Amino acid sequence: MRLLPAIILAIAILLAPIIWIFVPKLFQNEAYSGPAVDSGARIEIEMLSQQVEELQIRLEEMSEELGRVSNAASAAAVSNQAFAAAPSPRSAPSTGADTFRRNGENDIIDAYAQVVLIANRRNVNDGLTIAGPTYLTRVFGPPREVMSDDCEEMTNPRLRDKLVLEEVGPIRVRMLKPAADSLRRVFEEIRVTDPDLYDRIDTAGSLCVRQIRGTRGRASTHAFGLAVDLNIDGVLDTLGDGKTQLGLTILADFFRTEGWVWGASWGREDSMHFEVSRQKLDEWIQDGAL
């Protein structure tokens, strides 16, 4: 029981910086909503999230350490030397400065390219679902008669006639026209809201008519001209590590509003991948766009 005040004090010390910083910003940013949230505020939120995570790790370490001390004290309760061997001191918890480097009061250097954990990863698509190769093939037929693991030309006439090669803001894509038009709207919103991020968007490709590697004849969404891979500053995301560039987390808000699915939510996280959702695709089909 004598350890209880120490535990409470430790928790208070660890959480005080977060309460001091986060609560005022919560009220400052309560007016923001939707994907057009000020990117400076979003970066600040991500910084705080990283600090919370680091403090949670530190708190777990302290709890384990205090638990070991408590067990040792119980085992040696008859000895006046039970607490003589105090745990070795640890360095102070990080404030997140190593993750987000500052230059001056509000200038965050290269924040968009910083790699961060994806918060609430499984739920980032907020009710949107993928169309999937089975549905796409049933609706449109295969994108070509025979597919391999290499990118080849589309031969399906219904899809081929809807293909366009266009500039859609910061990148050039080859996609089905409704998808290209939709992508242009996304990027225009980003350009108006966050021109600095807009200027750093790059792509790793869009149309690629091939089968999903490891399968036979199952076409990827890229094969239908309904997906694009994006990155910040030309640096590709590491597949499956549960992390991504901060800039991609901001982009994902705009894509979700437009009805695109983010690959960050998949079992094997693929956060540079964005594809048209089943809901958006059905809307285009109903309107006669596809």
C-alpha positions in Angstrom: 0.0 0.0 0.0 2.9 2.3 0.6 3.6 2.2 -3.1 0.2 3.5 -4.1 1.1 7.2 -3.6 4.3 6.7 -5.6 2.3 5.1 -8.5 -0.3 7.9 -8.4 2.5 10.5 -8.4 4.2 8.8 -11.3 1.0 8.8 -13.4 0.4 12.4 -12.6 3.9 13.4 -13.6 3.6 11.5 -16.9 0.2 12.8 -17.8 0.7 16.4 -16.8 2.5 17.5 -20.0 -0.2 15.9 -22.2 -3.1 17.6 -20.2 -1.2 20.9 -20.3 -0.7 20.8 -24.1 -3.6 18.8 -25.4 -6.6 20.3 -23.6 -6.1 23.9 -24.8 -5.5 22.6 -28.4 -8.7 20.5 -28.2 -10.7 23.7 -27.6 -8.7 25.7 -30.2 -9.5 23.1 -32.9 -13.0 22.1 -32.1 -14.3 24.3 -35.0 -12.4 22.2 -37.5 -14.2 19.2 -39.1 -13.9 17.0 -42.2 -10.8 16.6 -44.4 -10.2 20.3 -44.7 -8.8 20.5 -41.2 -5.8 22.8 -40.9 -2.7 20.7 -41.5 -0.8 22.5 -38.8 -3.3 21.4 -36.3 -3.2 17.9 -37.7 0.6 17.8 -37.3 0.3 19.1 -33.8 -2.2 16.3 -33.0 0.1 13.7 -34.4 2.9 15.0 -32.4 0.8 14.7 -29.3 -0.2 11.2 -30.2 3.4 10.2 -30.5 4.1 11.8 -27.1 1.1 10.0 -25.5 2.4 6.7 -26.9 5.9 7.2 -25.6 4.5 8.2 -22.2 2.2 5.1 -22.1 5.3 2.9 -22.8 7.2 4.7 -20.0 4.2 4.3 -17.6 4.1 0.6 -18.4 7.8 0.3 -17.6 7.4 2.2 -14.4 4.4 0.0 -13.3 6.5 -3.1 -14.0 9.4 -1.7 -12.1 7.2 -0.7 -9.1 5.6 -4.1 -9.2 9.0 -5.7 -8.9 9.9 -3.5 -6.0 6.6 -4.3 -4.3 7.2 -8.1 -4.7 10.7 -7.7 -3.3 9.4 -5.7 -0.4 6.8 -8.3 0.5 9.4 -11.1 0.3 11.8 -9.2 2.6 9.3 -7.5 4.8 11.1 -8.7 7.9 14.3 -6.9 6.8 14.9 -3.2 7.3 17.0 -3.4 4.1 14.0 -4.4 1.9 14.2 -1.1 -0.1 17.9 -0.5 0.1 18.4 -1.5 -3.5 16.5 1.1 -5.3 15.8 0.6 -9.0 18.4 2.2 -11.3 17.3 5.5 -12.7 16.1 5.8 -16.3 16.4 8.6 -18.7 13.4 11.0 -18.8 10.7 10.2 -21.3 11.0 11.6 -24.8 9.0 14.7 -25.6 8.7 13.7 -29.2 11.4 16.1 -30.3 13.2 13.3 -32.0 10.1 12.4 -34.1 9.1 16.0 -35.0 12.0 18.4 -35.2 11.2 22.1 -34.8 12.8 25.2 -36.2 11.4 28.1 -34.4 7.9 28.5 -32.8 5.7 26.7 -35.3 7.9 25.6 -38.2 7.9 21.8 -38.2 10.6 20.5 -40.5 9.7 17.8 -43.0 6.7 16.7 -40.9 4.8 15.3 -43.8 7.6 12.8 -44.5 7.8 11.6 -40.9 6.9 8.0 -40.3 4.2 7.5 -37.6 2.0 4.8 -36.3 -1.4 4.6 -37.9 -4.0 5.4 -35.3 -7.1 3.2 -35.2 -5.8 1.5 -38.3 -8.6 -1.1 -38.7 -11.3 1.6 -38.8 -9.8 4.3 -41.0 -12.2 3.7 -43.8 -15.3 4.5 -41.8 -17.9 2.1 -43.3 -16.4 2.1 -46.9 -15.7 -1.4 -48.3 -13.6 -2.6 -51.2 -15.1 -3.9 -54.4 -12.7 -6.8 -54.6 -11.6 -8.9 -57.7 -14.6 -11.2 -57.6 -17.1 -8.4 -57.7 -15.2 -6.4 -60.3 -14.8 -9.4 -62.6 -18.5 -10.3 -62.3 -19.5 -6.7 -63.2 -17.0 -5.9 -65.9 -15.4 -9.2 -66.9 -11.6 -9.7 -66.6 -9.5 -6.7 -67.7 -7.7 -9.0 -70.2 -8.2 -12.6 -71.4 -4.9 -13.9 -69.9 -3.1 -12.2 -67.0 0.4 -12.8 -65.7 2.4 -11.3 -62.9 3.6 -8.5 -65.2 1.8 -5.3 -66.2 0.2 -5.7 -69.6 -2.3 -3.8 -71.8 -6.0 -3.9 -71.0 -8.1 -5.7 -73.6 -11.6 -5.6 -72.1 -13.4 -3.2 -74.5 -15.9 -1.9 -71.9 -13.0 -0.8 -69.6 -10.4 0.0 -72.3 -12.7 2.6 -73.9 -13.0 4.4 -70.5 -9.2 4.6 -70.0 -7.6 8.1 -69.9 -4.0 9.3 -69.4 -4.3 12.6 -67.6 -2.6 15.1 -65.3 -4.8 15.1 -62.1 -3.0 17.8 -60.2 0.5 16.9 -58.9 0.7 13.5 -60.7 -0.1 11.9 -64.0 -2.3 8.7 -64.0 -3.8 6.2 -66.4 -7.1 5.2 -65.0 -10.8 4.8 -65.8 -12.2 8.3 -66.5 -14.5 8.5 -63.5 -11.7 7.5 -61.2 -9.3 10.1 -62.8 -12.0 12.8 -62.4 -12.6 11.8 -58.8 -8.8 11.8 -58.1 -8.6 15.3 -59.6 -11.3 16.5 -57.1 -9.4 15.0 -54.2 -6.2 16.8 -55.2 -7.9 20.1 -55.8 -9.3 20.0 -52.3 -5.8 19.3 -51.0 -4.2 22.1 -53.2 -6.6 24.6 -51.7 -6.4 23.4 -48.2 -2.7 22.4 -47.9 -0.6 23.6 -50.8 2.6 22.5 -49.0 1.4 18.9 -48.8 0.1 19.1 -52.4 3.5 20.0 -53.7 5.1 16.9 -52.1 2.7 14.2 -53.4 4.2 11.6 -55.7 3.0 8.4 -57.2 4.3 4.8 -57.6 1.8 4.0 -60.3 -1.9 3.5 -61.2 -3.0 1.2 -64.0 -1.3 -2.2 -64.0 -3.2 -5.1 -65.6 -1.9 -8.1 -63.9 -3.0 -10.9 -61.5 -2.5 -10.6 -57.8 0.8 -12.2 -57.2 0.5 -15.6 -55.7 -2.9 -16.2 -57.3 -4.0 -17.4 -60.7 -6.3 -15.1 -62.7 -7.4 -12.9 -59.8 -7.0 -9.3 -61.0 -5.8 -6.6 -58.6 -7.8 -3.3 -58.4 -4.9 -1.6 -60.2 -5.8 -3.9 -63.2 -9.2 -2.3 -63.5 -7.8 1.3 -63.5 -9.5 2.0 -60.1 -6.5 2.3 -57.8 -3.4 4.5 -57.3 -0.3 4.2 -55.1 0.9 7.5 -53.5 3.8 8.6 -51.4 5.5 11.7 -50.0 8.7 13.0 -51.7 9.0 9.8 -53.7 9.7 7.6 -50.7 7.8 4.4 -50.7 6.0 3.2 -47.6 7.2 0.0 -46.0 4.5 -2.7 -46.6 3.0 -4.3 -43.5 4.7 -2.5 -40.7 1.6 -0.6 -39.4 3.3 2.7 -40.0 3.1 5.4 -42.7 4.2 8.9 -43.6 2.3 11.6 -41.8 1.3 13.1 -45.1 -0.5 10.0 -46.2 -2.6 10.0 -43.0 -3.7 13.5 -44.0 -4.4 12.5 -47.6 -6.5 9.6 -46.4 -9.1 12.0 -44.9 -9.7 13.6 -48.3 -9.9 10.3 -50.1 -12.4 8.9 -47.6 -14.6 11.9 -48.1 -14.5 11.3 -51.8 -15.4 7.6 -51.4 -12.0 5.9 -51.7 -10.6 3.1 -49.5 -7.2 3.4 -47.9 -5.1 0.2 -47.8 -3.8 1.0 -44.3 -6.7 -0.9 -42.8 -5.9 -4.2 -44.5 -4.5 -7.2 -42.6 -1.2 -6.6 -44.4 -1.1 -2.8 -44.2 -0.5 -1.1 -47.5 -0.8 2.6 -46.7 0.4 3.9 -50.1 -2.6 2.3 -51.8 -5.9 4.0 -52.4 -8.7 2.5 -54.4 -12.3 3.3 -55.3 -14.8 1.9 -52.8 -17.6 -0.5 -53.7 -20.1 2.2 -52.7 -18.5 4.8 -55.0 -18.3 2.3 -57.9 -21.9 1.3 -57.6 -22.8 5.0 -57.7 -20.9 5.4 -61.0 -22.5 2.3 -62.5 -26.0 3.5 -61.5 -25.3 6.9 -63.1 -24.1 5.3 -66.3 -20.5 6.6 -65.9 -19.2 3.0 -66.2 
